[in-house]
């Protein structure tokens, strides 16, 4: 039996802050077999907005939480528990309020957060975080200040993303997490996941990493979580020996391995181009020997340094693009025009088609039907998808019951008549206009007039694919990036005759797939491949002209891009790169020259260009080197970098002039989510502006001066990266340089 007292009073919204109100209620819990009950002070966080606006903390929100904790303690409960609204536990500080904030105000804000969160850490009764939904940044740090954490199993956004934003966790993450779960978990969550497209933890990962103590079914989560609280309170064996101490202290070797692994990850992901991951690793190492209070002080000092950096200013712009613009795409007709999608077809049963089928079935929970050219290929493709479902169960990413339901949704047929009731059909067949035309023409004999035909082409003309169909208005481009379940971007391409309901349906579907979608005009290469191929063409041209491969290939390393040109050729395949290069050359002429050396590599039948040497470093295959025919006009790394960036500026300007996208922000969003353009550089167009490249290449900027940039005269991230982390939180009078690659 549960009785609830009157909730505490809400806090009025402050100017510029969406206030997350903390409401307290006293819950009396009785369990079978016990005469006396348990009293829990339950605090619920709620900003009063829908699920698209997660709970965040500003000064008024922290003040509200502070008041709720005071009320909770005054009730003299057996425990304090904190939970969130539907769809959001908490997402930490509102980053927009930190841009341009002066150091004194930032200090006050950070100190307020530490004091309020610390009250949960130091409370005289056990404290519990009942994480009902997404918990990111300061939201997860709030949970770390509690003694126990229990998580809903359907939570899909659990992370400390600060390093990807050019800063470090500022409310205890670097100091509390290694104490709770060990340095390996801290490095994984704070550095590795953040630098890997800000990959969130799933519930199973969080439990395995000891970030949470239990995972519960989302159905009736609050009741189940409160019952779990009672079980813990009644079982002395479940009480930790000391607050915020690991149940299994890490050994010296584990500390060394974790920190060395973090350094390798930071080097590989950023090439030393961003200070935040290295500063985070220093703080994690500090937690090994430093008192918690001193570690928290050092963390605050580092946080202050980094919010004054160019990387943070640029990262906030990138973060806003991903979080906001992708949800409200520009140029899209009213989503109310979207048609219902109750069944999806996938033409093809290869690797890409299988990834698409799994994503669609898992996200939409509707039947997905595959087909291919013969029964053997179809059977192999469906079996591969089912095997991937089984692997998800083995990796604890899906329950057996979920897997059984998913497997029944994914099937195959060679008969196009079975696609008659499909509302959305996507092809993932050979990259040939004529092949795609034939597939759609055959399908059109069986499907309804309103069923949408989507092409996963990476560069071919949607208008050309659709031109011979009876209903070209329902043909769209639906370009996913590989791997499909990881890469966030989806380029939705409007052909010359594509109608608004088809576009609206495509975007509504993208939202359900949780993809960052942009609307693109039908033009060769669309956005990402056009810019990537422009960059690759310049690097390959420099090699053809006589530049040594290692010089040309590493010319862009200072930017911190995820891959070099040759690694991208290796991943994509030389033949595919050559095909796309030829396609873009046919569309745009000499801006996209076809590399003769790449043609030689493909003609010789090479499918790989890189091998690993004895030290496991990637080097160009000797047979590839033997094939090269080079000129006598080598370039330096600096010359190639300037050449590539100016070419990108000209191409981006041409895309905007031609109306390929509505705004430069769409180019920035596409490159961040589809090409791994580093978030700490901001979008590609603000970066080109900041570096003066835009004006050099095209005579003008993409945006006004100061856009996504520090004001003139402010210290740069490079200057800030020499400030040392100290246990007292003061700047070291003898600054030392970061550990860099």
N, C-alpha and C positions, 0 to 999 in steps of 0.2 A: 504494500500500500504506500502511495506517495502523496504527501501534502505539500503545497507550494504557497509561500508567502507572496505578498504583493511585490512586483518588480520595482527596482529603484528608478528614480526619475531620469529621463533622458537629458542629454546636454544639447543646447541649441547650437546649430551649425555656425562656425566661424567663417569670416570672409576668406575665400580662396581655399578652404579645406572642406572636403567631404568627410564629415565627422563620423568616425566609427564609435558608436555608443556602446558602453559596457553596462549591461543590465544584470543586477544581482537578484537571485531568488534562493530561498532556503528550501532544500529538498530533504524530506525525511524518508528514509528507506528502511524497509523491513524485509528480512530474508527468512526463508523457512528454517525452522530449527533453532531460532534465536529469539529470546523474549524481548531483548532490547534492540532498538533500531540504530541506524547510523544517520547522522545529519551531515549533509554536504552543502556547502555554499557554492552554488553554481553561477558562474558568470558567463553571459552570452554576449558575443561581439556582433554588432549589426550596424551597417552604415545606412540602412534603409533603402538601398538601391537594389536593382535586380542582379542576377548572377553574373552579368557582364561586367559589373563593377565590384571587384573584390574588396573586402575590408582592408583599409590601409590606416596607418597611424600618422597623424600630425599632432601638434601640441595639444589641441582640444581633445583628440581621441585618447592620448596618453593620460590627460587629466581625468577623463571619464573613467578609464581603467583604474587609475589610482584611487578614485573615490569608491569604485565598486569593491576594490580589495579592502579598503578601510571598512566598508559595510560588512563584507564577508568575514573579516577577522572579529569584528564586534559581535557577530552572532555566535562566536565560540563554537564553530563546527568541528566535526571530526576530521574533515578534509575540505580543501578548496579545489574546485574543478573549473576549467575554462573551456568553452567551445565556441563555434562560429555559427553564422547563418547558413542556410542552404546554399551550397555551391562554393563557400569560402570560409576557411578558418581565419586566415589573415595573410596579407601579402606584404607586410612590413611597411616601411616608410613610403610616403608619396614622393617619388624621386623628383617630380617636377618642382616641388617646393624647395629642394636642395640646390637647384641650379641658380647660381648667382648669390646664394645666401652668404652673409659675411661670417667670419670665423667665430665671432662672439655668439651670434644667433645659433650657428651650427653646434657650438659647444653646449649651449643651454639645452638645445633639442636632444642632443646625444645623451647628456647627463640626465635629462628627464627620463628618457627611455631606459637607461641603465638603472636608475633608482626605482622606477615603477616595476620593471621586470624583476629586479633584484628582490623585491618584496615577496615575490612568489618563491624565489630561491631560498630566502631566509625565513619563510613563514614558520610559525611554531607548530603547524600541523602539516601532514603530507599534502602535496599539491599535484594535480593531475591535469595534463593537457588532453582533452578529448577532441582529437583532430578529425573532424567530420568531413572535411573537403580540403581543397588546395591550401597549402601552407608554404609560402615562399619568402626568402629573405628574412626580414625581421619577424614575420609570422612564425617561421620555423624556429628562429632564435627565442621567441617568447616561449614556445613549447620546450626548448632546451633548458630554460630556467626552472621548469617544473621538475618534480621528482620522478614522475612517470609520464609516459606518452602512449596513448592507444589510438589506433588509426583505422579509419574506414577502408575496407579493402578495395573500393572503387576509386580511391584517390589517385589522380593521374598527374598532379603537379605538386611535388614535394622537392624543394631545392633551395640552395643558397647560391643565387646567380650572380652575386656581386662582382666576382672577378671578371665575368664577361662584360660587365658595365664599367670596367676601369677602376673599381674600388675594391674594398675588402668588406666582409661582414662587420658591422659597426656596433652590434648589440650583443656581442659575446660569442659568436659562432666559432671563431678560431680558437677560443680558450675553453669553451664548454664541451664542444663536440669531441675533441681528443680525450678529455677527461672521462666522458661518458662511454664512448665507443672505440677509442683508440686512434692513433695517428693515421693508420691506413684508411679508415673510414673518413677521417677529416680531409685527407688529400683527395680521396675519391669524390666526395661531395663538393668541396670548396674549389678544387682546382680542376680535376679531370672532367667532371660532369659539366661544370660551367664553361670550360673551353671546348667541349664537344657539343656545339649547338645548344648550350645550356640544357643538357639532357636532364629531365627530372627523374627522381626515383619513383618507382612503382611501390606499392605497399609491400610486396614480397621482398624487394631490394632493401627497403628501410628496416624490415624486421631482421633480415639476414645480416645487415650491417650494424645492428644494435642501435639504430637511431630511434626506434620505437620498441616498446616492450610487448605489444600485442597488436594483432590485426583482427578486426571484427567485421561481420557482414554489415553492409550499409543499411539493410532493412532494419528499422527500429534501432538505429545505431545508438542514439542517446540512451535509451533504456538499457541496451546491452552494455554500453560503456559504464553506466552508473552501477550496474550489477557487478561488472568487473572491478570497479572501485571498491565496492563492499567486500568482494572476495579478497582483495589485497589487504584491506584494513583488518580483516579477521584472521589473516594468515601471517604470523610473525616471521615465518621463513621467507616471505616474499619482500621483506623490508631490506633495503640496501644497507650495507655496513656503515656507509658514510655518504652524505649527499654529494652528488656529482663526482663520484669516483667510479672508474671502470670496474665492472665485475670480473674482468680478466686483464690486469695491468699488462701493458705492452713491454716486451723485452727490449734490450738495447738494439738487438739486430732488427727487430720490427720497426723501431724508430728510424734506424738508418735506412732500411729498405724503403719505408714510406716516403721519407724526405728525398731520397735519391730518385725514386720513381716520379715524385711530383716535379722535380727539376727537369727530368727527361721529358715529361709531358708538356711542361711549360715551354721548353726549348722547341719541341716538335711542333706545337700548336702556334706559338707566337714568334719563334726565331728571335727572342729577346726584344721584340718590338713594343711590348707593353709591360709596364712595371708591376701591375696589380698581382699577377700570380706569384711573382718572386717575393713581393712584400707579404703576401698571405703565407707563403712557406716559412718565412722568417718568424711570423707570429705563431704558426703551428709549432715550430721548433721551440719557441720561447715557452710554450705551455708545458713543456716537458719538465722544466726546473723552476719555473717562476710561480710565486703565489698568485692566486686567481685575481686578487685586486690589482696587482701590478700588471698582470697580463691584460686585463680589461683596459687599464689605463694606456698601455702601449697600443692596443688595438684601436682605441679612440684617436690617438695621435696619428696613426697611419691613415685612418679613415679621413681625418681632417686634411691631411696632406693631399690625399687623392681626390677629394671632391673639389679641390682647387685646380685640378689638372685638366689639360685639353682632352685626355682620354675620357674622362667622366662626362664632360660637356658633350662630346661627340656621341658617347654611348647612350646618353639619355635620349638624344634625337633618334638613334637607331632603335632603342627600346620602345619609344612611342610609336614608331612606324609599325613595328611588329605587333604591338599590343592593340593599336587603335586603327590605323589605316587599313590593315588587312581585314578588319571586321566591317568596315564601312567603305568598300571600294568605290572609287570615283568613276563616274560614267556608266554605272550599271542601272538598268531600268528597275523599277519598283519590284522588290523581291516578292510582292504579292502576286506577280504574274507567274511565279514558279509553279510548275506542275508537280503532282505527286509522283514519287518514284517508289514503286512497290516490288520491282524486280529489275535486276541489272544483268546485262550480257557482256561477256568479255570474249573478243575474237582473238584467238591465239592462246596457246597453253605453255609458252616458254617461260623463262625466268621472270621477265618483266610482267607478263600477263598474270602469272601466279601471284606475284606481289600485289598486283592490283586487285585480284579476286579476294585475297585474304584481307586486305585493307577495307574493301567495300563491304564484305560480309561482316567483318568484326565491328565496323563503325555503324552500319545501317541496320544490321540484324534482319536482312531481307534475303531472298534467294538470289544466288549469283550463278549464272550458267556460262560455262566455258565451251569453246569449240576450237577445232584445229583442222588440218588438212587430211589427217587419217586417224584411225582409232588408236594406233600405237602411241602416237604423239599425244593425243588427247588423254589417254589413260595415264601416261607418264606424268603429264602436267597436273591432272587432278590428284594423283597419288603424291606428287611433290607438295602440293598445297596442304593436303591432309597430314603429311609428315611434318610440315612446319607447324601445324596446329598441335600435333603431339609433342613437338619440341618445346612449345610454349608451356605445356603442362609440365614437362620434365624440368624446365627452368623456373618453375613456380610462378609463371606469369599468367597462368590461366588455370581455373579449376577443371577437373575432369568433366563436371556437368556442363560448364561453359563450352568446353571443347566438343562434347558430344552434340550440343545444339549447333555449333558452328559448322561441324563436319556435315551435318544434314543439309545445311544451306548451300553448300558448294558442290556442284555436280557438273557433268559434261554431256554434250550431245553433238553429233555430227550433222544433225538435221536442223537447218535454219528455220524450219517451221516451229521448232520449240522456242524460238525467240519472239513469237507472235505476241505474247503478253508482256514482253520486256518494255519498260518505259525509258530506259537509258542504256545504250550499248556503246562500249568503248573498244576500239581496235588497238592491238599492240602487235602488228604484223611487220613484215619486212619494210624497211624505209624506202618505199618506192611509190610514187604518185599513182602509177597505173595499177599496182597491186591493191592499194587502198581504195581506188575507184571501183575496182572489180568487186571487192568485198562488200562495199556499201551498196552497190547496184544490185547484188544478189540478195542482200538482207532486205532491201526495200520491197522486194516481192512478197514478203511475209509479214512485216511489222506494220503497226498502225501509222497513220499519217502524222501523229503528234509525237511518236517515239523519237528521242534525240539520238543522233549518230555523232559520236565523239572520236576524234583521232588523237592518239598519243604521240603524233609526230613531233620531232624536235626542231624541224626547220622547214618542212615542206608547206606549200601554199594550201590553206584550207579552202580558199575560193576555187582553186584548180581541182582539188579532190571532189568538191561538191557539184561542179558545173554540169555534169551529165545526169544528175539525179532528178527525179520528179519533184522532190521537195528539198531543194538546196538550203532553204531557210532554217532547217532543223539540224544542220551540220555545224559543229564547233570544233575548235582545237582544245584539247584537254591535256596539256603537257605536264606530266609528272617528272620528278627528278629522282635519280637512283642513289641510294635505296629508297623505295617508295614510302616505307613506314617511318623513315628517319627524316628525310628532307622535307622542310615545311612548305616550300613554294609549289604553287600550281598556276601555270600560265594558261589563262582562258582566252582563246583566240576567236575573234569575231571575223567571219568571212564577209565578203561583200554583200551576201544575201541573208546572213544569219539574222533571225528575228529576235525581238526582245524576250518573249517567253522562254526561248531556248537558253539565252544568256542568263536570265533570272534563275532558271532551274539549275543551270551549271553552278552558279554561285551559291545557291541554297544548299546544293549537294556538297560543295567545297566546305561550307561551314560545318556540316555534319561530319565531314572527314577531318575537321580541325586543321585545315590547310590555310596558309596565307595565300590568298588568290588575288591576282591582278588581271585587269582587262587589257588585252593587247590587240592592236590592229594587225591584220594579216600582212606580215612583212617577213622576209627571209630571216630565219634565226630567232625571230621574236625579240626577246630582250636579253636573257642571260647568255644563250649560245652565241648571239651576235657579238656581244661584248667579249665573251671569253675567246671566241675565234679571232676577233680583231687583235686581242692581246697575243694569242698564240701565233697568229700570222706574223706579227712583228718579230717575235722571238725566233721563230723558224726561219724567217727571212734573214735575220742577223747571222744565224748559223750558216745558211746558204752562202752568205757574203764572205764568210771566213772567220767568224767569231768561234773560239773554242766552245764546245757544248757546255762544259761546266760553268764557264763565264756567263754565257747567255742564259742558261737554265737557272742560275742563282741570282740573276740581276734584280728580281723582284723580291728577294728574301727580306729586305728591310721593312717591307710592308706587313709581314706576318701573315701572308696568305696561306691557306691550308695545304696547297700543293704547288709544286713547280710545274712548268710547262711539260716537261718530259714525264713527270708523274701523272699528269692529266692525260697525256697521250697513252701512257701505259694503262691507266684505268679504263679509258674509253675504248681503246683499241685503235691502232694506226689506220686501219681501213675505214672505220667510222669517222675518224677525224678528217681523213682525206675526202670522204664523201661529203661531209658537211662543208668543208672548205671549198670544194668544187661547187656545191649548191650556192653558197654565198658569193662566190666569184661570179657565177652566172647571173646572180641578182644585182650585185653591186660593183662588179668590175674590179679594177686594180686595187681598190681599198682592201680586198681580200685575195692577195696573190696565192696561188697554189704552190706549195713547197715542192721543188723537184726532188729534194732529198727524201721527203716524206713519201713521194710517189715511188722512189726506188725501194724504200723499206717495204711498202705494200706489195709492189710487183715481185719482190723477192720472197714474199710469203711470210714475212715476220709478223707474228701476232703480239710480240712483246718487245720492248725496247730497253728495259732495265733488268739488271740482275743484282743479287746481293753478294758482296765480297765476303772475305773471311770475318770481317768485323761486323757483318750484317748491314753495312751501309749500302744504299742503292747506287749502282754505277751503270753507265751505258754499256750495253752488250758489245763485246769486241767485234762481233760480226756486223753490228750496226755501224760502228766507227769505220770499218773497212769499206762500207758502201758509200760513205759520204763523198760528195764532190763539192769542194768549197772554193770560193773566190779568194781574193787577196785584200779584202776591205774589212778587217776585223774592227769590232767596236768594244769599248769598255763597258763594264757593268752600269756605270752612271749614264753613259750615252744610251744604252738599251732601255734603262728604266725611264729616262726622260722621253725617249721615242715612244714607248708603250703608253705611258700616261697621257701624252699629248694626243696619241691616236684614239685613246678611249674618250678623251674630252671631245674630240671632233665627232666621234661616232655617236656619243650620247646627245650632243647638240643636234645632229642630223635626225636622230630618232624623234626628238621633241618637235623639230620643225616639220617632220613628216606625219606627226600625230600618231606615232606608234603606241604611245601611252599618253595619259592625260597630263602628267606632271613629272618633274624630275624626281619627286618623292617615290613614284612608282618604280623608277629605275633603281633608286637606292634600296627600296624594299626587296626588289627582285634579286639584286646582287647580294644582299645580306642573307636572305633565306634560301637562295638557289645556288649561289656560288661560294658561300662561306666568306664573303667580304667581311673583314674583322669589325665587330661592333665598336671596338675602341677607336677606330678610325671614323666612326659615323658612317653616313652613306658615302658612296663613291663621289657624288657631285659636290657635297660640302668639302670633302678632302681635296678634290681638284681645285676648288676655290681657295681653300686655306693655303695650299702650297703655291699658289700663283700660276698653276698650270693652265687653268681655264682661260685666263687672259692672254697667256702666251700662245695658246693653240687656237682660240676662237675669238679673241679680242674682247670677251666679256665674261662675267661670272654667271653661274647658274642661279644664285640667290644673293640677296643683299649682303654686304659686309657684316660680319658678326654672327651670321646664321650658323647655328650648331658649332660655335667656336668660342674660345675665351676672348675677353676683351683685350685690346692691345696692351702690352706691357705686363700681362699676368704671367706668373711662372709656368713653364711648360712641364709636361710629364717627365721629360728627361732630367730637368733640374730637380724635380721632386723625387726622382728615383734614387738620388744620392743621399736623401735624408735617412738616418738610421732609426731602427726600432730600438727603444730602450725600455727597461722595466719601469722606469719612473714616468715615462710618457713625455720627457723633454727631448728636444733635438740634441743629438750628439755634437759637441763642439768640433769633433773630427769626423766629418761625414765620410762614409765608406761607400764604395760603388756596389751596386747590385751584382749578385751572381748572374751573369748573362751567358747566353750561348756564344 
